[in-house]
Amino acid sequence: MANNNRNKSKSRADNPDPVDSPLTSLASTSLNPPPEDDTIVQINQHFTDYNLRLRSLLRSNTDNTQQITDLSNRFTGFEVKMDNFFSRLDSALPDPTRDPPRIPPSAKTTNPMVTAPDPPSTRSTS
C-alpha cells in the first residue's frame, strides 16, 4: 500500500496536471506561453502611454466643447443685437409689404405731374 501511495505522489510530481483533477491549469489550456517579465513591463508602459493619451484627448475635448459653447453664446448675443437693430429700423421705416396709405379721392389726380386748376373763387382777375 505504501508503494502505491509513492507511485501516486511521484506521478503527481512528474505530471503537474493530473487527469483526475477537476480543474485544468491555465498553462495547459493556453495556446501562448506566459509572457516574460520584459513583456509585462512593456504592456504596462503601453497601457500608461495610452492612458495619458486618452486623458489628454478628453481634456482637449472638454476645452473644445467650452470654446464652442463660448462662441455659441457670443453668436446668440450678436443675433439678439441684430434682431433689436432691425426691429427698430423696421419701426422707423414704412413696411413695403403693407398696403400704402389711402389717398382721399379729392386729392387724387390723373397725372401727378399736372396740378389741378385752382378753384374759381381763388382766381385773380386782372
DSSP file (Angstrom, degrees, kcal/mol; ACC not computed):
  #  RESIDUE AA STRUCTURE BP1 BP2  ACC     N-H-->O    O-->H-N    N-H-->O    O-->H-N    TCO  KAPPA ALPHA  PHI   PSI    X-CA   Y-CA   Z-CA
    1    1 A M     >        0   0    0      0, 0.0     4,-1.8     0, 0.0     5,-0.2   0.000 360.0 360.0 360.0 -39.7    0.0    0.0    0.0
    2    2 A A  H  >  +     0   0    0      1,-0.2     4,-1.9     2,-0.2     5,-0.1   0.861 360.0  53.2 -64.8 -35.5    2.9    2.4    0.8
    3    3 A N  H  > S+     0   0    0      1,-0.2     4,-1.9     2,-0.2    -1,-0.2   0.879 106.4  52.7 -66.6 -37.9    4.4    1.6   -2.6
    4    4 A N  H  > S+     0   0    0      1,-0.2     4,-1.7     2,-0.2    -2,-0.2   0.888 108.4  50.1 -65.4 -40.0    1.1    2.5   -4.3
    5    5 A N  H  X S+     0   0    0     -4,-1.8     4,-2.3     1,-0.2    -1,-0.2   0.874 108.6  53.1 -65.9 -37.6    1.0    5.9   -2.4
    6    6 A R  H  X S+     0   0    0     -4,-1.9     4,-2.6     1,-0.2    -1,-0.2   0.895 106.7  52.3 -65.0 -38.6    4.6    6.6   -3.5
    7    7 A N  H  X S+     0   0    0     -4,-1.9     4,-2.4     2,-0.2    -1,-0.2   0.900 110.0  48.7 -63.9 -39.8    3.7    6.0   -7.1
    8    8 A K  H  X S+     0   0    0     -4,-1.7     4,-2.0     2,-0.2    -2,-0.2   0.924 113.8  45.2 -66.0 -44.1    0.7    8.4   -6.9
    9    9 A S  H  X S+     0   0    0     -4,-2.3     4,-1.8     1,-0.2    -2,-0.2   0.881 114.1  50.0 -68.3 -35.8    2.9   11.2   -5.3
   10   10 A K  H  X S+     0   0    0     -4,-2.6     4,-2.1     2,-0.2    -2,-0.2   0.896 110.3  49.8 -68.2 -39.2    5.6   10.5   -7.9
   11   11 A S  H  X S+     0   0    0     -4,-2.4     4,-2.4     1,-0.2    -2,-0.2   0.855 110.0  51.2 -69.1 -32.8    3.2   10.7  -10.8
   12   12 A R  H  < S+     0   0    0     -4,-2.0    -1,-0.2     2,-0.2    -2,-0.2   0.871 110.2  49.1 -69.6 -36.0    1.8   14.0   -9.4
   13   13 A A  H  < S+     0   0    0     -4,-1.8    -2,-0.2     1,-0.2    -1,-0.2   0.882 115.5  43.5 -70.0 -37.5    5.3   15.4   -9.2
   14   14 A D  H  < S+     0   0    0     -4,-2.1    -2,-0.2     1,-0.2    -1,-0.2   0.883 120.5  41.5 -73.9 -38.6    6.1   14.4  -12.7
   15   15 A N     <  -     0   0    0     -4,-2.4    -1,-0.2    -5,-0.2     0, 0.0  -0.920  64.8-169.0-114.2 107.3    2.8   15.5  -14.2
   16   16 A P  S    S+     0   0    0      0, 0.0    -1,-0.1     0, 0.0    -4,-0.1   0.709  82.0  56.8 -71.0 -16.5    1.6   18.8  -12.9
   17   17 A D  S    S-     0   0    0      7,-0.1     2,-0.1     8,-0.0     7,-0.0  -0.772  78.0-162.7-115.4  85.9   -1.9   18.3  -14.4
   18   18 A P    >   -     0   0    0      0, 0.0     3,-1.3     0, 0.0    -6,-0.0  -0.387  21.8-130.1 -67.8 147.3   -3.3   15.1  -13.2
   19   19 A V  T 3  S+     0   0    0      1,-0.3    -2,-0.0    -2,-0.1     0, 0.0   0.823 105.3  57.7 -66.9 -32.6   -6.2   13.7  -15.2
   20   20 A D  T 3  S+     0   0    0      2,-0.0    -1,-0.3     0, 0.0    -3,-0.0   0.433  80.4 112.4 -82.0   3.3   -8.4   13.2  -12.2
   21   21 A S    <   -     0   0    0     -3,-1.3    -4,-0.0     1,-0.1     0, 0.0  -0.577  62.9-146.1 -76.5 135.2   -8.2   16.9  -11.2
   22   22 A P  S    S+     0   0    0      0, 0.0     2,-0.4     0, 0.0    -1,-0.1   0.749  84.3  60.0 -71.7 -22.0  -11.5   18.8  -11.6
   23   23 A L  S    S-     0   0    0     -3,-0.0     2,-0.4     0, 0.0    -2,-0.1  -0.867  74.9-145.2-109.3 141.0   -9.6   22.0  -12.6
   24   24 A T        -     0   0    0     -2,-0.4    -7,-0.1    -7,-0.0     5,-0.0  -0.865  28.4-113.0-101.7 136.5   -7.3   22.3  -15.6
   25   25 A S     >  -     0   0    0     -2,-0.4     4,-1.0     1,-0.1     3,-0.3  -0.308  16.9-124.9 -69.5 153.1   -4.3   24.6  -15.1
   26   26 A L  H  > S+     0   0    0      1,-0.2     4,-1.5     2,-0.2     3,-0.3   0.858 108.0  60.1 -64.6 -37.1   -4.1   27.8  -17.1
   27   27 A A  H  4 S+     0   0    0      1,-0.2    -1,-0.2     2,-0.2    -2,-0.0   0.859 104.9  48.4 -62.4 -35.7   -0.8   26.8  -18.6
   28   28 A S  H  4 S+     0   0    0     -3,-0.3    -1,-0.2     1,-0.2    -2,-0.2   0.763 114.4  45.1 -78.8 -23.2   -2.1   23.7  -20.2
   29   29 A T  H  < S+     0   0    0     -4,-1.0     2,-0.3    -3,-0.3    -2,-0.2   0.650  93.4  95.8 -91.6 -15.7   -5.1   25.5  -21.7
   30   30 A S     <  -     0   0    0     -4,-1.5    -5,-0.0     1,-0.1    -4,-0.0  -0.546  57.1-160.2 -79.8 137.0   -3.2   28.5  -23.1
   31   31 A L  S    S+     0   0    0     -2,-0.3    -1,-0.1     2,-0.1    -4,-0.0   0.764  80.0  57.0 -82.9 -26.9   -2.1   28.4  -26.7
   32   32 A N  S    S-     0   0    0      1,-0.0    -2,-0.0     3,-0.0     0, 0.0  -0.793  92.7-111.6-103.9 146.5    0.6   31.1  -26.0
   33   33 A P        -     0   0    0      0, 0.0     3,-0.1     0, 0.0    -2,-0.1  -0.385  47.3 -88.2 -69.7 155.3    3.3   30.8  -23.4
   34   34 A P        -     0   0    0      0, 0.0    -7,-0.0     0, 0.0     0, 0.0  -0.353  53.5 -99.9 -62.9 144.4    3.0   33.1  -20.4
   35   35 A P        -     0   0    0      0, 0.0     2,-0.1     0, 0.0    -3,-0.0  -0.273  34.5-121.1 -67.1 151.7    4.7   36.5  -21.0
   36   36 A E     >  -     0   0    0     -3,-0.1     4,-1.9     1,-0.1     3,-0.2  -0.346  32.8 -95.9 -84.5 173.1    8.1   37.1  -19.7
   37   37 A D  H  > S+     0   0    0      1,-0.2     4,-2.1     2,-0.2     5,-0.2   0.870 123.5  53.6 -60.5 -39.7    8.9   39.9  -17.3
   38   38 A D  H  > S+     0   0    0      1,-0.2     4,-2.3     2,-0.2    -1,-0.2   0.890 107.6  51.6 -63.2 -38.6   10.1   42.3  -20.0
   39   39 A T  H  > S+     0   0    0     -3,-0.2     4,-2.6     2,-0.2    -1,-0.2   0.901 108.5  50.6 -65.5 -40.7    6.8   41.8  -21.9
   40   40 A I  H  X S+     0   0    0     -4,-1.9     4,-2.5     2,-0.2    -1,-0.2   0.899 110.1  50.2 -63.6 -40.8    4.8   42.6  -18.9
   41   41 A V  H  X S+     0   0    0     -4,-2.1     4,-2.4     2,-0.2    -2,-0.2   0.913 111.3  48.9 -63.7 -42.2    6.8   45.8  -18.3
   42   42 A Q  H  X S+     0   0    0     -4,-2.3     4,-2.8     2,-0.2    -2,-0.2   0.909 110.6  50.4 -63.9 -41.7    6.2   46.8  -22.0
   43   43 A I  H  X S+     0   0    0     -4,-2.6     4,-2.6     1,-0.2    -2,-0.2   0.927 111.3  48.5 -62.1 -44.3    2.5   46.1  -21.7
   44   44 A N  H  X S+     0   0    0     -4,-2.5     4,-2.3     2,-0.2    -1,-0.2   0.897 111.7  49.9 -62.5 -39.6    2.3   48.3  -18.6
   45   45 A Q  H  X S+     0   0    0     -4,-2.4     4,-2.6     2,-0.2    -2,-0.2   0.919 111.5  48.1 -65.5 -43.0    4.3   51.0  -20.3
   46   46 A H  H  X S+     0   0    0     -4,-2.8     4,-2.8     2,-0.2     5,-0.2   0.910 111.0  51.3 -62.8 -41.5    1.9   50.9  -23.3
   47   47 A F  H  X S+     0   0    0     -4,-2.6     4,-2.4    -5,-0.2    -2,-0.2   0.918 110.5  48.6 -61.9 -42.8   -1.1   51.0  -21.1
   48   48 A T  H  X S+     0   0    0     -4,-2.3     4,-2.4     2,-0.2    -2,-0.2   0.914 111.9  49.7 -63.3 -42.8    0.3   54.0  -19.3
   49   49 A D  H  X S+     0   0    0     -4,-2.6     4,-2.4     1,-0.2    -2,-0.2   0.935 113.2  45.4 -61.5 -46.6    1.0   55.8  -22.6
   50   50 A Y  H  X S+     0   0    0     -4,-2.8     4,-2.7     1,-0.2    -1,-0.2   0.870 111.1  53.9 -65.9 -35.9   -2.5   55.1  -23.9
   51   51 A N  H  X S+     0   0    0     -4,-2.4     4,-2.4    -5,-0.2    -1,-0.2   0.921 110.2  46.7 -63.4 -43.7   -4.0   56.2  -20.6
   52   52 A L  H  X S+     0   0    0     -4,-2.4     4,-2.3     2,-0.2    -2,-0.2   0.906 112.8  49.6 -65.0 -41.2   -2.1   59.5  -20.8
   53   53 A R  H  X S+     0   0    0     -4,-2.4     4,-2.6     2,-0.2    -2,-0.2   0.918 110.8  49.9 -63.1 -43.0   -3.2   59.9  -24.5
   54   54 A L  H  X S+     0   0    0     -4,-2.7     4,-2.7     1,-0.2    -2,-0.2   0.932 111.4  47.8 -61.6 -46.2   -6.8   59.2  -23.6
   55   55 A R  H  X S+     0   0    0     -4,-2.4     4,-2.4     1,-0.2    -1,-0.2   0.887 111.5  51.3 -63.1 -38.0   -6.7   61.7  -20.7
   56   56 A S  H  X S+     0   0    0     -4,-2.3     4,-2.7     2,-0.2    -2,-0.2   0.920 111.2  47.5 -64.4 -43.7   -5.1   64.3  -23.0
   57   57 A L  H  X S+     0   0    0     -4,-2.6     4,-2.6     2,-0.2    -2,-0.2   0.910 112.1  49.5 -63.9 -42.0   -7.8   63.8  -25.6
   58   58 A L  H  X S+     0   0    0     -4,-2.7     4,-2.2     2,-0.2    -1,-0.2   0.910 111.8  49.1 -63.2 -41.0  -10.6   64.0  -23.1
   59   59 A R  H  X S+     0   0    0     -4,-2.4     4,-2.3     2,-0.2    -2,-0.2   0.928 113.4  45.6 -64.0 -45.5   -9.1   67.2  -21.7
   60   60 A S  H  X S+     0   0    0     -4,-2.7     4,-2.8     1,-0.2    -2,-0.2   0.860 110.7  54.4 -67.8 -33.8   -8.8   68.8  -25.2
   61   61 A N  H  X S+     0   0    0     -4,-2.6     4,-2.4     2,-0.2    -1,-0.2   0.908 109.1  48.0 -63.5 -41.5  -12.3   67.6  -26.0
   62   62 A T  H  X S+     0   0    0     -4,-2.2     4,-2.2     2,-0.2    -2,-0.2   0.914 112.2  49.1 -64.5 -42.7  -13.5   69.4  -22.9
   63   63 A D  H  X S+     0   0    0     -4,-2.3     4,-2.3     2,-0.2    -2,-0.2   0.919 112.1  48.3 -62.7 -43.6  -11.6   72.6  -23.8
   64   64 A N  H  X S+     0   0    0     -4,-2.8     4,-2.6     1,-0.2    -2,-0.2   0.901 110.2  51.6 -63.9 -40.6  -13.0   72.4  -27.4
   65   65 A T  H  X S+     0   0    0     -4,-2.4     4,-2.3     1,-0.2    -1,-0.2   0.904 109.9  49.7 -62.3 -40.7  -16.5   72.0  -26.0
   66   66 A Q  H  X S+     0   0    0     -4,-2.2     4,-2.4     2,-0.2    -2,-0.2   0.905 111.2  49.0 -64.6 -41.6  -16.0   75.0  -23.8
   67   67 A Q  H  X S+     0   0    0     -4,-2.3     4,-2.5     2,-0.2    -2,-0.2   0.904 111.0  49.8 -65.4 -40.6  -14.8   77.1  -26.7
   68   68 A I  H  X S+     0   0    0     -4,-2.6     4,-2.5     2,-0.2    -2,-0.2   0.905 110.6  50.4 -63.8 -41.0  -17.7   76.0  -28.9
   69   69 A T  H  X S+     0   0    0     -4,-2.3     4,-2.4     2,-0.2    -2,-0.2   0.917 110.5  49.4 -63.0 -43.4  -20.1   77.0  -26.1
   70   70 A D  H  X S+     0   0    0     -4,-2.4     4,-2.3     2,-0.2    -2,-0.2   0.926 112.7  47.1 -61.5 -45.4  -18.5   80.4  -25.7
   71   71 A L  H  X S+     0   0    0     -4,-2.5     4,-2.6     1,-0.2    -2,-0.2   0.893 111.3  51.6 -63.2 -39.5  -18.7   81.0  -29.5
   72   72 A S  H  X S+     0   0    0     -4,-2.5     4,-2.4     2,-0.2    -1,-0.2   0.909 110.1  48.9 -63.7 -41.9  -22.3   79.9  -29.5
   73   73 A N  H  X S+     0   0    0     -4,-2.4     4,-2.2     2,-0.2    -2,-0.2   0.905 112.0  48.9 -64.9 -41.0  -23.2   82.3  -26.6
   74   74 A R  H  X S+     0   0    0     -4,-2.3     4,-2.4     2,-0.2    -2,-0.2   0.920 111.6  49.1 -63.5 -43.2  -21.4   85.2  -28.4
   75   75 A F  H  X S+     0   0    0     -4,-2.6     4,-2.6     2,-0.2    -2,-0.2   0.899 109.8  51.5 -64.2 -40.1  -23.3   84.4  -31.7
   76   76 A T  H  X S+     0   0    0     -4,-2.4     4,-2.1     2,-0.2    -1,-0.2   0.915 110.0  49.6 -62.7 -42.5  -26.6   84.2  -29.8
   77   77 A G  H  X S+     0   0    0     -4,-2.2     4,-2.2     2,-0.2    -2,-0.2   0.897 110.6  50.1 -61.7 -40.8  -25.8   87.7  -28.3
   78   78 A F  H  X S+     0   0    0     -4,-2.4     4,-2.6     2,-0.2    -2,-0.2   0.907 108.8  52.2 -63.8 -42.4  -25.0   89.0  -31.7
   79   79 A E  H  X S+     0   0    0     -4,-2.6     4,-2.5     1,-0.2    -2,-0.2   0.905 109.0  50.2 -60.3 -41.6  -28.2   87.6  -33.1
   80   80 A V  H  X S+     0   0    0     -4,-2.1     4,-2.4     2,-0.2    -1,-0.2   0.921 111.0  48.8 -63.5 -43.9  -30.2   89.4  -30.3
   81   81 A K  H  X S+     0   0    0     -4,-2.2     4,-2.4     1,-0.2    -2,-0.2   0.918 112.6  47.9 -62.2 -43.2  -28.5   92.7  -31.0
   82   82 A M  H  X S+     0   0    0     -4,-2.6     4,-2.7     2,-0.2     5,-0.2   0.893 110.2  52.1 -66.5 -38.9  -29.1   92.4  -34.8
   83   83 A D  H  X S+     0   0    0     -4,-2.5     4,-2.2     2,-0.2    -1,-0.2   0.922 111.1  47.6 -61.3 -43.7  -32.8   91.5  -34.1
   84   84 A N  H  X S+     0   0    0     -4,-2.4     4,-2.1     2,-0.2    -2,-0.2   0.920 112.1  50.2 -62.8 -43.5  -33.2   94.6  -31.9
   85   85 A F  H  X S+     0   0    0     -4,-2.4     4,-2.4     1,-0.2    -2,-0.2   0.936 113.4  44.3 -60.5 -48.2  -31.5   96.8  -34.6
   86   86 A F  H  X S+     0   0    0     -4,-2.7     4,-2.8     1,-0.2    -1,-0.2   0.837 110.2  54.6 -70.9 -31.5  -33.7   95.5  -37.4
   87   87 A S  H  X S+     0   0    0     -4,-2.2     4,-1.9    -5,-0.2    -1,-0.2   0.902 111.1  46.1 -67.6 -37.7  -36.9   95.8  -35.3
   88   88 A R  H  X S+     0   0    0     -4,-2.1     4,-1.6     2,-0.2    -2,-0.2   0.912 113.8  49.0 -66.4 -42.0  -36.0   99.5  -34.6
   89   89 A L  H  X S+     0   0    0     -4,-2.4     4,-2.0     1,-0.2    -2,-0.2   0.910 110.9  50.0 -63.3 -42.5  -35.2  100.0  -38.3
   90   90 A D  H  < S+     0   0    0     -4,-2.8    -1,-0.2     1,-0.2    -2,-0.2   0.874 109.8  50.6 -64.2 -37.5  -38.5   98.4  -39.3
   91   91 A S  H  < S+     0   0    0     -4,-1.9    -1,-0.2     1,-0.2    -2,-0.2   0.813 112.3  47.6 -72.1 -27.1  -40.5  100.5  -36.9
   92   92 A A  H  < S+     0   0    0     -4,-1.6    -2,-0.2    -5,-0.1    -1,-0.2   0.820 110.5  55.9 -81.1 -32.2  -38.8  103.7  -38.3
   93   93 A L  S  < S-     0   0    0     -4,-2.0     2,-0.1    -5,-0.2     0, 0.0  -0.716  94.5-102.2-101.9 151.1  -39.3  102.9  -42.0
   94   94 A P        -     0   0    0      0, 0.0    -2,-0.1     0, 0.0    -1,-0.1  -0.412  37.2-114.8 -69.2 147.9  -42.6  102.1  -43.7
   95   95 A D    >   -     0   0    0      1,-0.1     3,-1.0     4,-0.1    -5,-0.0  -0.734  18.2-156.5 -85.1 118.6  -43.2   98.5  -44.4
   96   96 A P  T 3  S+     0   0    0      0, 0.0    -1,-0.1     0, 0.0     0, 0.0   0.687  90.7  61.3 -70.8 -15.4  -43.2   97.9  -48.2
   97   97 A T  T 3  S+     0   0    0      2,-0.1     2,-0.1    -3,-0.0    -2,-0.0   0.687  90.9  82.9 -84.2 -16.8  -45.3   94.7  -47.8
   98   98 A R  S <  S-     0   0    0     -3,-1.0     0, 0.0     1,-0.1     0, 0.0  -0.430  96.6 -89.2 -81.2 160.8  -48.2   96.6  -46.2
   99   99 A D        -     0   0    0     -2,-0.1    -1,-0.1     1,-0.1    -4,-0.1  -0.415  49.5-107.3 -64.0 142.0  -50.9   98.4  -48.2
  100  100 A P        -     0   0    0      0, 0.0    -1,-0.1     0, 0.0     3,-0.1  -0.314  47.3 -83.6 -67.1 157.7  -49.9  102.0  -49.0
  101  101 A P        -     0   0    0      0, 0.0     2,-0.3     0, 0.0    -3,-0.0  -0.308  52.2-103.3 -62.5 147.4  -51.8  104.7  -47.1
  102  102 A R        -     0   0    0     -3,-0.1    -3,-0.0     1,-0.0     0, 0.0  -0.526  27.7-146.8 -76.2 133.0  -55.2  105.6  -48.6
  103  103 A I        -     0   0    0     -2,-0.3     5,-0.1    -3,-0.1    -1,-0.0  -0.869  25.3-114.9 -97.6 128.3  -55.3  108.8  -50.5
  104  104 A P    >>  -     0   0    0      0, 0.0     3,-1.6     0, 0.0     4,-0.6  -0.310  23.5-118.2 -62.3 147.5  -58.6  110.6  -50.3
  105  105 A P  G >4 S+     0   0    0      0, 0.0     3,-0.7     0, 0.0    -2,-0.0   0.798 112.2  60.8 -58.9 -29.1  -60.5  110.8  -53.6
  106  106 A S  G 34 S+     0   0    0      1,-0.2    -3,-0.0     3,-0.0     0, 0.0   0.772 104.6  49.1 -70.6 -23.1  -60.4  114.6  -53.6
  107  107 A A  G <4 S+     0   0    0     -3,-1.6    -1,-0.2     2,-0.0     2,-0.2   0.545  89.2 105.7 -91.4  -8.5  -56.6  114.6  -53.5
  108  108 A K    <<  -     0   0    0     -3,-0.7     2,-0.3    -4,-0.6     3,-0.1  -0.478  46.6-175.5 -76.7 141.7  -56.2  112.1  -56.4
  109  109 A T        -     0   0    0     -2,-0.2     6,-0.1     1,-0.1    -2,-0.0  -0.933  30.5-130.6-129.0 157.2  -55.2  113.4  -59.8
  110  110 A T  S    S+     0   0    0     -2,-0.3    -1,-0.1     1,-0.3     3,-0.1   0.866 100.5  30.6 -76.3 -35.6  -54.9  111.5  -63.1
  111  111 A N    >   -     0   0    0      3,-0.3     3,-1.0     1,-0.1    -1,-0.3  -0.976  69.4-154.6-124.7 118.2  -51.4  112.8  -63.8
  112  112 A P  T 3  S+     0   0    0      0, 0.0    -1,-0.1     0, 0.0    -2,-0.1   0.742  95.1  57.4 -66.4 -19.5  -49.2  113.5  -60.9
  113  113 A M  T 3  S+     0   0    0     -3,-0.1     2,-0.5     2,-0.1    -3,-0.0   0.748  97.4  70.0 -80.5 -23.6  -47.1  116.0  -63.0
  114  114 A V  S <  S-     0   0    0     -3,-1.0    -3,-0.3     0, 0.0     2,-0.2  -0.827  77.9-145.4 -97.7 128.4  -50.2  118.1  -63.8
  115  115 A T        -     0   0    0     -2,-0.5     3,-0.1     1,-0.1    -2,-0.1  -0.612  24.4-103.4 -90.5 152.6  -51.7  120.0  -60.9
  116  116 A A        -     0   0    0     -2,-0.2    -1,-0.1     1,-0.1    -7,-0.0  -0.423  43.8 -99.6 -70.4 146.9  -55.3  120.6  -60.6
  117  117 A P        -     0   0    0      0, 0.0    -1,-0.1     0, 0.0     0, 0.0  -0.324  43.5 -98.3 -66.5 151.8  -56.6  124.0  -61.5
  118  118 A D        -     0   0    0      1,-0.1     5,-0.1    -3,-0.1    -3,-0.0  -0.372  46.4 -96.9 -65.6 146.4  -57.2  126.5  -58.7
  119  119 A P    >   -     0   0    0      0, 0.0     3,-1.4     0, 0.0     4,-0.5  -0.311  36.4-111.4 -62.0 153.2  -60.9  126.7  -57.7
  120  120 A P  G >  S+     0   0    0      0, 0.0     3,-0.8     0, 0.0    -2,-0.1   0.780 112.1  62.0 -62.2 -27.5  -62.7  129.7  -59.3
  121  121 A S  G 3  S+     0   0    0      1,-0.2    -3,-0.0     3,-0.0     0, 0.0   0.761 104.1  48.5 -71.8 -22.0  -63.1  131.6  -56.1
  122  122 A T  G <  S+     0   0    0     -3,-1.4    -1,-0.2     2,-0.1     2,-0.2   0.512  86.2 109.8 -95.7  -4.5  -59.3  131.9  -55.6
  123  123 A R    <   -     0   0    0     -3,-0.8     2,-0.5    -4,-0.5     0, 0.0  -0.441  62.4-138.2 -72.9 141.6  -58.5  133.1  -59.2
  124  124 A S        -     0   0    0     -2,-0.2     2,-0.6     2,-0.0    -2,-0.1  -0.829   9.2-150.7 -99.0 138.5  -57.5  136.6  -59.5
  125  125 A T              0   0    0     -2,-0.5    -2,-0.0     1,-0.1     0, 0.0  -0.927 360.0 360.0-108.0 123.9  -58.8  138.6  -62.4
  126  126 A S              0   0    0     -2,-0.6    -1,-0.1     0, 0.0    -2,-0.0   0.400 360.0 360.0-123.7 360.0  -56.6  141.3  -63.7
